Amino acid sequence: MDTALSILPWLVLFLPLLAAAVITLFTMNDRAVSAKLSIGAVCTSFGLSVVFIALAGWEPVQRELATTWLNVGDLQVDFGLRLDPLSLMMLLIVTGVGGAIHVYSWGYMRGDRSVPRYFAGLSLFTFSMLGIVLANNFLQLYVFWELVGVSSYLLIGFWYERPSAADACKKAFLTNRLGDYGFLLGIFVVWTALGSLNFSELQDKLVENPHALGAMTTAAGLLIFCGAAGKSAQFPLHVWLPDAMEGPTPVSALIHAATMVAAGVYMLCRVFFLLEIPGSGALTVIAWIGGFTALLAALIAVQQNDIKRILAYSTLSQLGYMVMAVGLHGPTPAMYHLTTHAFFKALLFLGAGSVIIALHHEQDIWKMGGLQKRMPVTFWTFLLATLALCGVPPFSGFFSKDEILAAALQAEHGSIGLFLLAVGVAVLTTFYMFRLVFVAFLGADKSEAAGHAQESPGVMTGPLCILAVPTVLAGFWGIDLLYGKVFVSGTEQAGKALTWWQHLASPFLHAPVAAACGLLAVLAGFFAARALYANAAQDPLPQRLGALAQAMRHRFYFDELYEATVIRAHDLIAAVADWIDRWIIAGLGVRGTHGTTELVGRALRLMQTGNLQTYAFLFVLGVALVLWFVLGK
Amino acid sequence: MNVGLEHYLVVSALLFSLGLLGVLVRRNLLVIYMSLELMLNSANLALVAFSRFNNNLNGQVMVFFIITVAAAEVAVGLALIVALYRKHQTAHVEDLTTMKL
């Protein structure tokens, strides 16, 4: 690969950082220039990624571009870029979907005071995520991992004047830190056992000797999964994601679709070779945690009334799917679902943002209604994304979800329990999404504001239309085959180009049971939602389900539970630590030393009278003492 | 009565103690200064006595040096006392406590 070509990935990575730096340093007072810089940077990155892939192909000859970064003892860490279909595809998603969100933000944030700060944060976020995607070793990945945490903190807390936003960003950051701690320990374990941090070196070493990690195999896998559980919001660290809705809606879209939460799943797939070592129990645990999260979040989503919260729990649920797919030895379906999910979830959030702006920041779906006629572009694109999320053929979500269901049915690693769970979640997904569509968009106006709603301007509907294209068509592009090249060794799937009807038919041919169950689930969910919510003026479920609906509405009391246990315990430890610090360390240690010194000083000061004869007397006394000491004994 | 080394040394010790007492208890700088000279000369006396009784001239040479240095010291010391007196209008040690900050 010639030099000109190898510069492109570096440019892709650093352009958003450059934009963030320029905005922060020079254009904090100019909204339009800041926005253009940020949008320009991410769009240029997207363009350069496309050019690079067009010139170098999906599998470049040179798979890594690296310079030495740290060289300490026998630890050598590169700052490198890893180029394979996995990272290149993610590059397109992050810059592409991210770009659409950037453009949309310019419309959404138009009235805000601190637009430059917003766009600087957005660019930093994009940079951090690109860094994760392109990292070729654990340390670099971890650095960018933390950068994503920081930039999400800045963006979730963008409206920091609101106490709820300030709390939400702290919660997101701290919950992520908890997971990252495990991740760091996992990295230490891997480095201690294998002596390298570079992904391809690690993979080679593990292929050579699968037992290199010894007894730590499962532990290493699970520790690394801790990081993914934090970023991708898996149970029990899922609590931060719904609260992250406090940020501006485009930020939610960015967090939920292209960046942050995708990082966890992406990382699991990137280090899949570590997890799939024979004898490791990590994947089983991962699969069940993913499945449980999917079910839990879907149940909670059924009873939420805030449009953004429904989508947030839907993201949680879909992330559960992806993590479950990784756990079922299926990184390809996981990445496939991640990709399609990025498209339609970004579209859903941007659609929700469009509705929220049209209704002057009203987020309660029971105060919407009748928006189908007034906001046609938003409605139709939202509907397309809903269909894709539910898994209706031929939309993109159908293909990826079907692959996950098929993975659960596999003879070798599958689990019938997880399959049933996944189908159940699919029913719930369709149910809550159509509940949202029926209540918010169809039926009669439920409030005055909904009656006066108007379609959003072109700068907002444009990205909706652009995102609608991959939402509908991504299933036909063979993205799964591309990912398959990374994970499936040999020529099993390579190089088969399918026509569109073969694409459509292939799920039914490969795993007819999975496809059929998926379709049945969609139908069941749709008809249940229609029966309950078409033309409903209020939610009929609480009467029918009683305590269960109450629990769902209150998110199964996880926040309260954590408040009572984790936070209480934490406060107690903090109080003890504070006491020790205040009285033992500061009181006895620091103040004690200082007090003793001062007391002695004060005592000695009394001797300094300034009187010549006192000094002479003391001097003589000293001489006498010395004489007595020398002669007297 | 035969006068021996001990007699000289006792006189020398007496003179030294008197001088020291003067330095410690007298208030006037000039008197303290004279007491200091007394201490120096008591040491001289001891040196001369040792020199005489040990038949060794080193002690007497030492005394000459001491007398010379003492003369120079007196010149400097008296000049300092005069300067102090001009500045503070007093030559009493209780009033000269500027060494204490």
HADDOCK unambig.tbl for C-alpha pairs under 7 A between the chains (distance, minus, plus):
assign (segid A and resid 608 and name CA) (segid B and resid 100 and name CA) 6.48 0.50 0.50
assign (segid A and resid 609 and name CA) (segid B and resid 100 and name CA) 6.11 0.50 0.50
assign (segid A and resid 610 and name CA) (segid B and resid 97 and name CA) 4.52 0.50 0.50
assign (segid A and resid 610 and name CA) (segid B and resid 98 and name CA) 6.38 0.50 0.50
assign (segid A and resid 610 and name CA) (segid B and resid 99 and name CA) 4.91 0.50 0.50
assign (segid A and resid 610 and name CA) (segid B and resid 100 and name CA) 4.20 0.50 0.50
assign (segid A and resid 611 and name CA) (segid B and resid 93 and name CA) 6.92 0.50 0.50
assign (segid A and resid 611 and name CA) (segid B and resid 94 and name CA) 6.33 0.50 0.50
assign (segid A and resid 611 and name CA) (segid B and resid 97 and name CA) 5.33 0.50 0.50
assign (segid A and resid 612 and name CA) (segid B and resid 93 and name CA) 6.64 0.50 0.50
assign (segid A and resid 613 and name CA) (segid B and resid 24 and name CA) 5.53 0.50 0.50
assign (segid A and resid 616 and name CA) (segid B and resid 24 and name CA) 6.72 0.50 0.50
assign (segid A and resid 617 and name CA) (segid B and resid 24 and name CA) 6.33 0.50 0.50
